Amino acid sequence: MDRHTRIVIIDESAIRRAILEEGLREAGYADIVSIGETDQLLAKLDALEPDVIIIDLENPSRDVLEQMFQISRLARRPVAMFVDQSDTAMIAEAIDAGVSAYVVDGLRKERVKPILETAIMRFNAFTRLRDELERTKSKLEERKIVDRAKGILMKMKGIGEEEAYRLLRRTAMNENRTIIEVARSVITAAELLK
């Protein structure tokens, strides 16, 4: 991991922030920002543009946890969360919110570096999976549109599926457009002519 990575520590306790910061500095990280006050936290994070967020919560209330989970959902950054107490429901919510590392009763400076690296690796793996899922969904949606356009052409022109696809492809090439653009145009035209 790049040692110029900007890391933001969020914790109301100055002592706990200091433990985390010391562990990070000993691991070679220098760009560390500590936040003790949680008012306007999302705005602060937007301004700081951190690469990684570390949240340390001694005895989190339900409201504080929900705020931290919201940050994890919106920040789209690796988030490592340290808590002193937890239960299965909180762990499930943290994972659903995208927290990359959820550590219960584990705040020791020598553990900070491996936990941080694990959070980053898990975040990157999850991001790759999410991106692949989005690409797959997009391709599936495009295929449905092309199939619908082929069906319209088959019905209107009395041609087979292969010929309808060739017509879409040929039109796309002649007009320097993609097949999906031509398919959408066919669907739009068919809806106008109903």
Residue frames as a rotation matrix with the C-alpha (Angstrom) as fourth column:
MET 1
0.580 0.814 0.000 0.00
0.814 -0.580 0.000 0.00
0.000 0.000 -1.000 0.00
ASP 2
0.030 -0.518 0.855 1.18
0.464 -0.750 -0.471 3.51
0.885 0.411 0.218 -0.81
ARG 3
-0.335 -0.262 -0.905 2.57
0.942 -0.110 -0.317 5.27
-0.016 -0.959 0.284 2.27
HIS 4
-0.999 0.029 0.043 1.11
-0.024 -0.995 0.099 8.57
0.045 0.098 0.994 0.96
THR 5
-0.348 0.924 -0.155 -2.36
0.599 0.347 0.722 7.22
0.721 0.159 -0.675 1.50
ARG 6
-0.645 0.224 0.731 -4.57
-0.544 -0.806 -0.233 9.73
0.537 -0.548 0.641 3.32
ILE 7
-0.447 0.447 -0.775 -6.14
0.629 0.773 0.083 8.09
0.636 -0.451 -0.627 6.34
VAL 8
-0.289 0.444 0.848 -8.87
-0.598 -0.776 0.202 9.72
0.748 -0.448 0.490 8.41
ILE 9
-0.767 0.056 -0.639 -9.43
0.504 0.669 -0.547 8.54
0.396 -0.742 -0.541 11.98
ILE 10
-0.128 0.799 0.588 -12.86
-0.424 -0.580 0.696 9.22
0.896 -0.161 0.413 13.48
ASP 11
-0.085 0.131 -0.988 -13.15
0.792 0.610 0.013 8.88
0.604 -0.782 -0.156 17.24
GLU 12
0.687 0.414 0.597 -14.46
-0.012 -0.815 0.579 11.15
0.727 -0.405 -0.555 19.97
SER 13
0.909 -0.392 -0.138 -11.75
0.221 0.175 0.959 9.88
-0.352 -0.903 0.246 22.36
ALA 14
0.660 -0.732 -0.170 -8.39
-0.731 -0.573 -0.371 11.63
0.174 0.369 -0.913 21.99
ILE 15
-0.041 -0.691 0.722 -6.62
-0.723 0.519 0.456 8.69
-0.690 -0.503 -0.521 23.67
ARG 16
0.318 0.237 0.918 -8.04
0.300 0.893 -0.335 6.15
-0.899 0.382 0.213 21.25
ARG 17
0.999 -0.023 -0.036 -7.28
-0.042 -0.400 -0.916 8.41
0.006 0.916 -0.400 18.26
ALA 18
0.367 -0.927 0.076 -3.68
-0.923 -0.352 0.157 8.68
-0.118 -0.128 -0.985 19.52
ILE 19
-0.002 -0.328 0.945 -3.34
-0.252 0.914 0.317 4.87
-0.968 -0.237 -0.085 19.73
LEU 20
0.695 0.340 0.634 -4.54
0.491 0.420 -0.763 4.49
-0.525 0.842 0.125 16.16
GLU 21
0.931 -0.353 -0.093 -2.38
-0.334 -0.721 -0.608 7.32
0.148 0.597 -0.789 14.90
GLU 22
0.161 -0.913 0.374 0.72
-0.853 0.062 0.518 5.93
-0.496 -0.402 -0.769 16.64
GLY 23
0.138 -0.043 0.989 0.10
0.156 0.988 0.021 2.50
-0.978 0.151 0.143 15.11
LEU 24
0.892 0.248 0.378 -0.26
0.408 -0.078 -0.910 4.03
-0.196 0.966 -0.170 11.66
ARG 25
0.736 -0.674 -0.072 2.86
-0.674 -0.717 -0.177 6.20
0.068 0.178 -0.982 12.01
GLU 26
0.005 -0.737 0.676 4.88
-0.596 0.541 0.594 3.19
-0.803 -0.405 -0.437 13.18
ALA 27
0.307 0.192 0.932 3.64
0.509 0.795 -0.331 1.36
-0.804 0.576 0.146 10.08
GLY 28
-0.632 -0.727 0.270 5.01
0.637 -0.288 0.715 4.20
-0.442 0.623 0.645 7.95
TYR 29
0.114 0.746 0.656 1.88
0.910 -0.343 0.232 6.22
0.398 0.571 -0.718 7.21
ALA 30
-0.793 -0.507 -0.338 2.25
0.597 -0.757 -0.264 9.99
-0.122 -0.412 0.903 7.44
ASP 31
-0.800 0.541 0.261 -0.89
-0.312 -0.746 0.588 11.55
0.513 0.389 0.765 5.94
ILE 32
-0.481 0.597 -0.642 -3.22
0.800 0.599 -0.042 11.02
0.359 -0.534 -0.766 8.90
VAL 33
-0.605 0.400 0.689 -6.09
-0.393 -0.902 0.179 13.29
0.693 -0.162 0.703 9.90
SER 34
-0.791 0.347 -0.504 -7.93
0.606 0.560 -0.565 12.85
0.086 -0.752 -0.653 13.21
ILE 35
-0.408 0.756 0.511 -11.53
-0.319 -0.643 0.696 13.91
0.855 0.121 0.504 13.69
GLY 36
-0.965 0.032 -0.260 -12.96
0.252 0.373 -0.893 14.00
0.069 -0.927 -0.368 17.19
GLU 37
-0.497 0.821 -0.280 -16.20
-0.363 -0.490 -0.792 15.85
-0.788 -0.292 0.542 16.53
THR 38
-0.700 0.225 0.678 -18.84
0.567 0.752 0.336 14.03
-0.434 0.620 -0.654 14.48
ASP 39
0.315 0.788 -0.530 -20.95
0.161 -0.594 -0.788 17.07
-0.935 0.163 -0.314 13.53
GLN 40
0.716 0.055 -0.696 -21.10
-0.611 -0.434 -0.662 17.56
-0.338 0.899 -0.277 9.76
LEU 41
0.085 -0.756 0.649 -18.98
-0.181 0.629 0.756 14.44
-0.980 -0.181 -0.083 9.35
LEU 42
0.422 0.111 0.900 -19.88
0.762 0.494 -0.419 13.72
-0.491 0.862 0.124 5.72
ALA 43
0.984 -0.073 0.161 -18.97
0.025 -0.845 -0.535 17.28
0.175 0.531 -0.829 4.71
LYS 44
0.477 -0.861 0.178 -15.66
-0.686 -0.238 0.688 16.98
-0.549 -0.450 -0.704 6.54
LEU 45
0.059 -0.440 0.896 -14.90
0.247 0.876 0.414 13.70
-0.967 0.197 0.161 4.78
ASP 46
0.757 0.255 0.602 -15.81
0.639 -0.093 -0.764 15.17
-0.139 0.963 -0.233 1.40
ALA 47
0.905 -0.425 0.016 -13.39
-0.419 -0.898 -0.132 18.04
0.071 0.113 -0.991 2.02
LEU 48
0.245 -0.861 0.446 -10.57
-0.660 0.189 0.727 15.76
-0.711 -0.472 -0.521 3.20
GLU 49
0.624 0.101 -0.775 -10.99
-0.722 0.454 -0.522 13.17
0.299 0.885 0.357 0.41
PRO 50
0.013 -0.653 0.757 -9.51
-0.794 0.454 0.405 10.29
-0.608 -0.606 -0.512 2.40
ASP 51
-0.376 -0.205 -0.904 -8.30
-0.742 0.651 0.161 7.07
0.556 0.731 -0.397 0.83
VAL 52
-0.387 0.207 -0.899 -9.20
0.471 0.882 0.000 5.08
0.793 -0.423 -0.439 3.95
ILE 53
0.051 0.461 0.886 -11.46
-0.686 -0.628 0.367 5.77
0.726 -0.626 0.284 6.94
ILE 54
-0.618 -0.201 -0.760 -10.89
0.406 0.746 -0.528 4.30
0.673 -0.635 -0.379 10.38
ILE 55
0.129 0.751 0.648 -13.78
-0.529 -0.500 0.685 4.60
0.839 -0.431 0.333 12.79
ASP 56
-0.741 -0.370 -0.561 -13.28
0.287 0.581 -0.762 3.81
0.607 -0.726 -0.324 16.46
LEU 57
0.057 0.861 0.505 -16.36
-0.540 -0.399 0.741 3.59
0.840 -0.315 0.442 18.67
GLU 58
-0.838 -0.436 0.328 -16.01
-0.489 0.336 -0.805 2.73
0.240 -0.835 -0.495 22.34
ASN 59
-0.685 0.713 0.150 -19.66
0.450 0.576 -0.682 2.09
-0.573 -0.400 -0.715 23.26
PRO 60
-0.975 0.220 0.035 -21.66
-0.104 -0.588 0.802 3.10
0.197 0.778 0.596 20.20
SER 61
-0.339 0.939 0.056 -25.29
-0.270 -0.040 -0.962 4.01
-0.901 -0.342 0.267 20.52
ARG 62
0.051 0.467 0.883 -27.67
0.744 0.572 -0.346 2.85
-0.667 0.674 -0.318 17.82
ASP 63
0.920 0.331 -0.211 -27.81
0.147 -0.790 -0.595 6.40
-0.364 0.516 -0.775 16.34
VAL 64
0.262 -0.910 -0.323 -24.01
-0.713 -0.408 0.571 6.72
-0.651 0.080 -0.755 16.21
LEU 65
-0.433 -0.391 0.812 -23.67
0.153 0.856 0.494 3.31
-0.888 0.338 -0.311 14.58
GLU 66
0.442 0.678 0.588 -26.28
0.734 0.104 -0.671 4.17
-0.516 0.728 -0.451 11.98
GLN 67
0.846 -0.209 -0.491 -24.46
-0.346 -0.915 -0.207 7.43
-0.406 0.345 -0.846 11.21
MET 68
-0.173 -0.982 0.069 -21.18
-0.626 0.164 0.763 5.52
-0.761 0.089 -0.643 10.77
PHE 69
-0.249 0.165 0.954 -22.87
0.540 0.842 -0.004 2.91
-0.804 0.514 -0.299 8.59
GLN 70
0.824 0.566 0.002 -24.31
0.359 -0.519 -0.776 5.74
-0.439 0.640 -0.631 6.47
ILE 71
0.423 -0.768 -0.481 -20.80
-0.709 -0.611 0.352 7.14
-0.564 0.193 -0.803 6.05
SER 72
-0.465 -0.611 0.641 -19.57
-0.128 0.762 0.634 3.73
-0.876 0.213 -0.433 4.94
ARG 73
0.209 0.645 0.735 -22.38
0.718 0.408 -0.563 3.48
-0.663 0.646 -0.378 2.37
LEU 74
0.950 0.298 -0.098 -21.78
0.182 -0.778 -0.601 6.95
-0.255 0.553 -0.793 0.95
ALA 75
0.428 -0.853 -0.299 -18.01
-0.515 -0.502 0.695 7.28
-0.743 -0.143 -0.654 1.19
ARG 76
0.995 -0.065 -0.069 -17.15
-0.014 0.620 -0.785 4.40
0.094 0.782 0.616 -1.17
ARG 77
0.090 -0.986 0.140 -13.81
-0.776 -0.158 -0.611 4.02
0.625 -0.053 -0.779 0.55
PRO 78
-0.171 -0.200 -0.965 -12.28
0.384 0.888 -0.252 1.26
0.907 -0.414 -0.075 2.63
VAL 79
0.216 0.305 0.928 -13.67
-0.743 -0.566 0.359 1.59
0.634 -0.766 0.104 6.15
ALA 80
-0.447 -0.335 -0.830 -12.21
0.366 0.778 -0.511 -0.16
0.817 -0.532 -0.225 9.18
MET 81
0.265 0.635 0.726 -14.42
-0.542 -0.525 0.656 0.03
0.798 -0.567 0.205 12.26
PHE 82
-0.740 -0.477 -0.474 -13.26
0.197 0.521 -0.831 -0.73
0.643 -0.708 -0.292 15.79
VAL 83
0.249 0.820 0.514 -15.90
-0.557 -0.313 0.769 -1.28
0.792 -0.478 0.379 18.46
ASP 84
-0.671 -0.487 0.559 -15.68
-0.725 0.275 -0.631 -2.48
0.154 -0.829 -0.538 22.06
GLN 85
-0.518 0.596 0.614 -18.99
-0.080 0.681 -0.728 -4.31
-0.852 -0.426 -0.305 22.08
SER 86
-0.611 0.341 -0.715 -21.05
-0.784 -0.137 0.605 -5.80
0.108 0.930 0.351 19.33
ASP 87
-0.107 0.582 0.806 -23.71
-0.253 0.768 -0.588 -8.33
-0.962 -0.267 0.065 18.46
THR 88
-0.482 -0.097 0.871 -24.61
0.636 0.644 0.424 -10.34
-0.602 0.758 -0.249 15.40
ALA 89
0.570 0.775 0.273 -27.15
0.774 -0.396 -0.494 -7.77
-0.275 0.493 -0.825 14.18
MET 90
0.678 -0.383 -0.627 -24.58
-0.269 -0.923 0.274 -4.96
-0.685 -0.017 -0.729 14.35
ILE 91
-0.424 -0.868 0.259 -22.02
-0.074 0.318 0.945 -7.03
-0.903 0.381 -0.199 12.47
ALA 92
-0.174 0.451 0.875 -24.57
0.898 0.438 -0.047 -7.83
-0.405 0.778 -0.481 9.75
GLU 93
0.844 0.505 -0.179 -25.50
0.415 -0.828 -0.377 -4.14
-0.339 0.244 -0.909 9.44
ALA 94
0.265 -0.838 -0.477 -21.83
-0.370 -0.545 0.752 -3.17
-0.890 -0.023 -0.455 9.21
ILE 95
-0.600 -0.483 0.637 -21.22
0.328 0.578 0.747 -5.66
-0.730 0.658 -0.188 6.41
ASP 96
0.212 0.771 0.600 -24.36
0.946 -0.007 -0.325 -4.54
-0.247 0.636 -0.731 4.58
ALA 97
0.866 0.098 -0.491 -23.19
0.092 -0.995 -0.037 -0.94
-0.492 -0.013 -0.870 4.91
GLY 98
0.814 -0.573 0.099 -19.88
0.126 0.006 -0.992 -1.82
0.568 0.820 0.077 3.26
VAL 99
0.607 -0.657 0.447 -17.59
-0.752 -0.293 0.591 -1.73
-0.257 -0.695 -0.671 6.28
SER 100
0.407 -0.529 -0.744 -14.46
-0.551 0.507 -0.662 -3.56
0.728 0.680 -0.085 5.09
ALA 101
-0.495 -0.541 -0.681 -13.14
0.301 0.628 -0.718 -4.54
0.815 -0.560 -0.148 8.52
TYR 102
0.441 0.688 0.576 -15.24
-0.497 -0.347 0.795 -4.74
0.747 -0.637 0.189 11.69
VAL 103
-0.398 -0.749 -0.530 -13.05
0.170 0.507 -0.845 -5.37
0.901 -0.427 -0.074 14.71
VAL 104
0.724 0.669 0.168 -14.54
-0.120 -0.118 0.986 -6.08
0.680 -0.734 -0.006 18.12
ASP 105
0.925 -0.330 0.187 -12.40
-0.213 -0.044 0.976 -5.35
-0.314 -0.943 -0.111 21.18
GLY 106
0.581 -0.730 0.361 -9.19
0.800 0.594 -0.086 -5.24
-0.151 0.338 0.929 19.18
LEU 107
0.884 -0.247 0.397 -7.72
-0.068 -0.908 -0.413 -1.76
0.463 0.338 -0.819 19.48
ARG 108
0.543 -0.831 -0.121 -3.99
0.335 0.082 0.939 -2.22
-0.770 -0.550 0.323 19.85
LYS 109
0.452 -0.335 -0.827 -1.50
-0.639 -0.769 -0.037 -0.21
-0.623 0.545 -0.561 17.86
GLU 110
-0.627 -0.767 0.133 0.35
-0.473 0.512 0.717 -3.28
-0.618 0.387 -0.684 16.55
ARG 111
-0.336 0.595 0.730 -2.89
0.611 0.727 -0.312 -4.58
-0.716 0.341 -0.609 15.02
VAL 112
0.275 0.533 -0.800 -3.69
-0.170 -0.792 -0.586 -1.38
-0.946 0.297 -0.127 13.12
LYS 113
-0.411 -0.530 -0.742 -1.51
-0.789 -0.201 0.580 -2.03
-0.457 0.824 -0.336 10.06
PRO 114
-0.987 0.030 0.155 -2.72
0.101 0.876 0.472 -5.57
-0.121 0.481 -0.868 9.24
ILE 115
-0.179 0.983 -0.047 -6.33
0.651 0.082 -0.754 -4.58
-0.737 -0.165 -0.655 9.86
LEU 116
0.148 0.161 -0.976 -5.94
-0.419 -0.884 -0.209 -1.54
-0.896 0.440 -0.064 7.60
GLU 117
-0.715 -0.501 -0.487 -4.37
-0.649 0.218 0.729 -3.61
-0.259 0.838 -0.481 4.84
THR 118
-0.812 0.496 0.307 -7.10
0.496 0.864 -0.083 -6.24
-0.307 0.085 -0.948 5.14
ALA 119
0.090 0.878 -0.470 -9.79
0.313 -0.473 -0.824 -3.55
-0.945 -0.073 -0.318 4.94
ILE 120
-0.098 -0.199 -0.975 -8.25
-0.740 -0.640 0.205 -2.14
-0.665 0.742 -0.085 1.76
MET 121
-0.947 -0.297 -0.125 -7.91
-0.306 0.710 0.634 -5.57
-0.099 0.638 -0.763 0.13
ARG 122
-0.542 0.819 0.191 -11.50
0.670 0.558 -0.490 -6.53
-0.507 -0.137 -0.851 1.02
PHE 123
0.175 0.586 -0.791 -12.78
-0.079 -0.792 -0.605 -3.18
-0.981 0.168 -0.092 -0.25
ASN 124
-0.422 -0.419 -0.804 -10.91
-0.805 -0.235 0.545 -3.58
-0.417 0.877 -0.238 -3.55
ALA 125
-0.984 0.094 0.154 -12.19
0.141 0.935 0.324 -7.15
-0.113 0.341 -0.933 -3.99
PHE 126
-0.204 0.972 -0.113 -15.76
0.628 0.041 -0.777 -6.05
-0.751 -0.230 -0.620 -3.25
THR 127
0.056 0.169 -0.984 -15.44
-0.448 -0.877 -0.176 -3.11
-0.892 0.451 0.027 -5.65
ARG 128
-0.819 -0.390 -0.422 -14.27
-0.550 0.322 0.771 -5.42
-0.164 0.863 -0.478 -8.45
LEU 129
-0.796 0.572 0.200 -17.22
0.561 0.820 -0.110 -7.75
-0.227 0.025 -0.974 -7.82
ARG 130
0.041 0.840 -0.541 -19.70
0.352 -0.519 -0.779 -4.85
-0.935 -0.158 -0.317 -7.75
ASP 131
-0.221 -0.197 -0.955 -18.28
-0.703 -0.646 0.296 -3.44
-0.676 0.737 0.004 -11.00
GLU 132
-0.984 -0.150 -0.096 -18.47
-0.176 0.741 0.648 -6.84
-0.026 0.654 -0.756 -12.68
LEU 133
-0.464 0.884 0.049 -22.07
0.711 0.405 -0.575 -7.25
-0.528 -0.232 -0.817 -11.52
GLU 134
0.119 0.497 -0.860 -22.97
-0.118 -0.853 -0.509 -3.82
-0.986 0.162 -0.043 -12.93
ARG 135
-0.584 -0.392 -0.711 -21.34
-0.739 -0.105 0.666 -4.65
-0.335 0.914 -0.228 -16.28
THR 136
-0.961 0.242 0.137 -23.19
0.269 0.932 0.242 -7.97
-0.069 0.269 -0.961 -16.40
LYS 137
-0.148 0.954 -0.260 -26.52
0.570 -0.133 -0.811 -6.31
-0.808 -0.268 -0.524 -15.58
SER 138
-0.037 0.070 -0.997 -25.90
-0.523 -0.851 -0.040 -3.70
-0.851 0.520 0.068 -18.25
LYS 139
-0.862 -0.327 -0.386 -25.09
-0.498 0.415 0.761 -6.33
-0.089 0.849 -0.521 -20.87
LEU 140
-0.742 0.650 0.164 -28.19
0.607 0.756 -0.246 -8.31
-0.284 -0.083 -0.955 -19.94
GLU 141
0.067 0.775 -0.628 -30.36
0.230 -0.625 -0.746 -5.20
-0.971 -0.094 -0.220 -20.21
GLU 142
-0.309 -0.255 -0.916 -28.83
-0.762 -0.510 0.399 -4.38
-0.569 0.821 -0.037 -23.60
ARG 143
-0.998 -0.061 0.030 -29.47
-0.035 0.841 0.539 -7.93
-0.058 0.537 -0.842 -24.79
LYS 144
-0.338 0.941 -0.009 -33.13
0.677 0.237 -0.697 -7.62
-0.654 -0.242 -0.717 -23.78
ILE 145
0.132 0.353 -0.926 -33.41
-0.296 -0.878 -0.376 -4.38
-0.946 0.324 -0.011 -25.77
VAL 146
-0.661 -0.430 -0.615 -31.78
-0.712 0.101 0.695 -5.95
-0.237 0.897 -0.373 -28.85
ASP 147
-0.902 0.373 0.215 -34.08
0.392 0.919 0.048 -9.00
-0.180 0.127 -0.975 -28.55
ARG 148
-0.033 0.935 -0.354 -37.12
0.435 -0.306 -0.847 -6.74
-0.900 -0.182 -0.396 -28.29
ALA 149
-0.035 -0.050 -0.998 -36.01
-0.687 -0.724 0.060 -4.75
-0.725 0.688 -0.008 -31.36
LYS 150
-0.939 -0.300 -0.166 -35.44
-0.330 0.657 0.678 -7.99
-0.095 0.691 -0.716 -33.28
GLY 151
-0.579 0.792 0.195 -38.95
0.637 0.588 -0.498 -9.12
-0.509 -0.164 -0.845 -32.35
ILE 152
0.181 0.632 -0.753 -40.41
-0.058 -0.758 -0.650 -5.86
-0.982 0.162 -0.101 -33.65
LEU 153
-0.351 -0.403 -0.845 -38.49
-0.841 -0.261 0.474 -6.15
-0.411 0.877 -0.248 -36.93
MET 154
-0.977 0.002 0.213 -39.46
0.066 0.954 0.292 -9.81
-0.203 0.299 -0.932 -37.32
LYS 155
-0.223 0.975 0.011 -43.13
0.632 0.154 -0.760 -8.96
-0.742 -0.163 -0.650 -36.90
MET 156
0.281 0.357 -0.891 -43.13
-0.249 -0.869 -0.427 -5.80
-0.927 0.342 -0.155 -39.05
LYS 157
-0.132 -0.463 -0.877 -41.01
-0.952 -0.186 0.242 -7.15
-0.275 0.867 -0.416 -41.91
GLY 158
0.857 0.512 0.063 -41.93
-0.485 0.841 -0.238 -10.83
-0.175 0.174 0.969 -41.74
ILE 159
0.233 -0.863 -0.448 -38.30
-0.549 0.263 -0.793 -11.91
0.803 0.431 -0.413 -41.40
GLY 160
0.596 -0.096 -0.798 -36.45
0.499 0.822 0.274 -14.40
0.630 -0.561 0.538 -39.21
GLU 161
0.909 -0.223 -0.352 -34.39
0.257 -0.364 0.895 -13.68
-0.327 -0.904 -0.274 -36.11
GLU 162
-0.017 -0.987 0.160 -31.01
0.791 0.084 0.606 -13.87
-0.611 0.137 0.779 -37.89
GLU 163
-0.180 0.014 0.983 -32.16
0.850 -0.501 0.163 -11.50
0.495 0.865 0.079 -40.62
ALA 164
0.838 0.512 0.189 -33.51
0.326 -0.748 0.579 -9.05
0.438 -0.423 -0.793 -38.01
TYR 165
0.619 -0.686 -0.381 -30.16
0.394 -0.148 0.907 -9.07
-0.679 -0.712 0.179 -36.22
ARG 166
-0.296 -0.736 0.608 -28.26
0.920 -0.049 0.388 -8.57
-0.256 0.675 0.692 -39.50
LEU 167
0.267 0.491 0.829 -30.56
0.676 -0.709 0.201 -5.62
0.686 0.507 -0.521 -40.27
LEU 168
0.977 0.047 -0.208 -29.81
0.196 -0.582 0.789 -4.05
-0.084 -0.812 -0.578 -36.87
ARG 169
0.251 -0.966 -0.060 -26.08
0.551 0.091 0.829 -4.64
-0.796 -0.241 0.556 -37.33
ARG 170
-0.240 -0.313 0.919 -26.00
0.965 -0.180 0.191 -3.32
0.106 0.933 0.345 -40.89
THR 171
0.634 0.550 0.543 -27.96
0.463 -0.833 0.303 -0.19
0.619 0.060 -0.783 -39.90
ALA 172
0.853 -0.375 -0.363 -25.61
0.242 -0.333 0.911 0.40
-0.463 -0.865 -0.193 -36.98
MET 173
-0.110 -0.956 0.272 -22.56
0.760 0.095 0.643 0.14
-0.641 0.277 0.716 -39.24
ASN 174
-0.100 0.134 0.986 -24.07
0.899 -0.412 0.147 2.37
0.426 0.901 -0.080 -41.95
GLU 175
0.701 0.472 0.535 -25.04
0.213 -0.854 0.475 5.06
0.681 -0.219 -0.699 -39.43
ASN 176
-0.350 -0.934 0.068 -21.86
0.080 -0.102 -0.992 4.72
0.934 -0.341 0.110 -37.36
ARG 177
0.122 0.477 0.871 -23.90
-0.925 -0.263 0.274 3.85
0.359 -0.839 0.409 -34.26
THR 178
-0.866 -0.350 0.357 -23.96
-0.473 0.807 -0.355 0.92
-0.164 -0.476 -0.864 -31.87
ILE 179
-0.682 0.635 -0.363 -26.44
0.247 0.667 0.703 -1.91
0.688 0.390 -0.612 -32.21
ILE 180
-0.454 0.521 -0.723 -27.99
0.868 0.075 -0.491 -0.94
-0.201 -0.850 -0.487 -28.87
GLU 181
-0.694 0.188 -0.695 -28.58
-0.134 -0.982 -0.132 2.63
-0.708 0.002 0.706 -30.13
VAL 182
-0.787 0.412 -0.460 -30.27
-0.495 0.024 0.869 1.33
0.369 0.911 0.185 -33.27
ALA 183
-0.617 0.565 -0.548 -32.33
0.601 0.788 0.136 -1.16
0.509 -0.246 -0.825 -31.23
ARG 184
-0.542 0.407 -0.735 -33.55
0.559 -0.479 -0.677 1.64
-0.627 -0.778 0.032 -28.96
SER 185
-0.757 0.243 -0.607 -34.50
-0.524 -0.781 0.340 3.69
-0.391 0.575 0.719 -32.03
VAL 186
-0.754 0.498 -0.428 -36.48
-0.057 0.599 0.798 0.75
0.655 0.626 -0.423 -33.43
ILE 187
-0.502 0.565 -0.654 -38.35
0.861 0.398 -0.317 0.35
0.081 -0.723 -0.686 -30.12
THR 188
-0.606 0.249 -0.755 -39.06
0.154 -0.895 -0.418 4.08
-0.780 -0.370 0.504 -29.91
ALA 189
-0.813 0.285 -0.507 -40.31
-0.581 -0.352 0.734 4.19
0.031 0.892 0.451 -33.49
ALA 190
-0.686 0.567 -0.457 -42.54
0.328 0.801 0.501 1.15
0.649 0.193 -0.735 -32.93
GLU 191
-0.481 0.502 -0.719 -44.06
0.802 -0.078 -0.592 2.76
-0.353 -0.861 -0.365 -29.82
LEU 192
-0.685 0.214 -0.696 -44.77
-0.276 -0.961 -0.024 5.97
-0.674 0.175 0.717 -31.77
LEU 193
-0.762 0.334 -0.554 -46.50
-0.561 0.086 0.823 4.00
0.322 0.939 0.122 -34.55
LYS 194
-0.880 0.465 -0.095 -48.84
0.456 0.773 -0.441 2.06
-0.131 -0.432 -0.892 -32.22
